[in-house]
Amino acid sequence: MIRPAPHIAGMAAYALADMQPPDGKPLVSLAQNESLRPPSPAARVAAMRALDHGEHYPDPDWTALRHAIAECHDIEPEGILCGSGSLDLIGAIARVYAGSGRAALAPAHAYPFFRTATEMAGARFDTAPERDLTVDTEALLAAVRPDTSVVFVANPGNPTGTRIGKDALRELRAGLRDDILLVIDEAYGEFADHLDARCFDMVSSGATVVLRTMSKAYGMAGHRVGWGLFPVPVAQEIRKVVNPNNISAASQAAAVAAIRDHDYMQETCALTAAGRKAAWERLRDAGFEVVEGHTNFLLLDCGDGESARAMDHALRAQGIFLRQQAGAGLPQMLRLTIGPEGAMEKALTLIERLAQGNRR
Ligand SMILES: Cc1ncc(COP(=O)(O)O)c(C=O)c1O
């Protein structure tokens, strides 16, 4: 009988959003933290042009893309690696630096794929408590064990939306052993870049990686483009396990054009922040505790797990999909992506009505 490797047989599959609207109801997807608008029109033009040369493999070194990223962030292209989404790079990091006999550590309500990637690599996944749904660097340091080899921190976090400042990240780095890789996942970084200094300079310490994605602020989730800045020796190891030709030529071309259209991305961030504020106010007025955060989503506290499931169920019955958060240890919470205006109006109106009904 064929058998999977024991560490794979023993792990749960990563829970993807389940979004089947009832018959006749159009899908309102606010479950996956996708952008409220499509990528820059320049990205579409570049992708269409690249499609005409589809007989060729894509650039395996992402040369134009790495240079566009380097120019945009004023960093060196040598340490940049690109992935088929940042998921690709998170998986590669776990395969190289976690693995059998080692462990990765993350905050209690961390992005669930950190666990999946760690377990896929055959390593143990540990967590440390958070404080007020915010990364607690002291608790993380206290949870480090002799076999800890990777610490994952998403900043801002998903699903919490909260973030810690650069000083706290520096303290965390300073408190970790030199043989522990600190991974700062800034998937939502563009939404918070105005708040304080960026973290790319921490990479020069030699054991820190900063990840970003084109899926959120650039509206390119369907293109699967993520990237990271790595110390060069770390990049050389990661490179060994990243699939060759992992990003299609059309997606690479689209990403280059999107990065160059900086104004469009910033406008997306501004529209998202305005939508987030408006939604936060409506939900708060409807009686919810809502974590506002610095991302393209809100975290809605329904009080307890049963109420969150009931709310989710009632929304789904109308084709509106938010995301339950039991997988991140927050069963009482629903995560609401800030989507296009029409979708938000439908969702918020129904949530307000349901909350009013519950109070009666
Ligand atoms: C914190 C965090 N990291 C990484 C990812 C993965 O993004 P990508 O689409 O680049 O694989 C997500 C996606 O939701 C995320 O929330």
The ligand as an ORCA input file, in Angstrom:
! r2SCAN-3c Opt
* xyz 0 1
  C       0.454     37.601      6.035
  C       0.381     36.991      4.670
  N       1.497     36.492      4.140
  C       1.493     35.940      2.920
  C       0.334     35.837      2.182
  C       0.390     35.141      0.860
  O       0.288     36.018     -0.170
  P       0.608     35.603     -1.683
  O      -0.629     35.853     -2.438
  O       1.742     36.494     -2.078
  O       1.036     34.169     -1.703
  C      -0.854     36.350      2.694
  C      -2.107     36.239      1.918
  O      -3.188     36.480      2.357
  C      -0.829     36.939      3.969
  O      -1.935     37.428      4.531
*
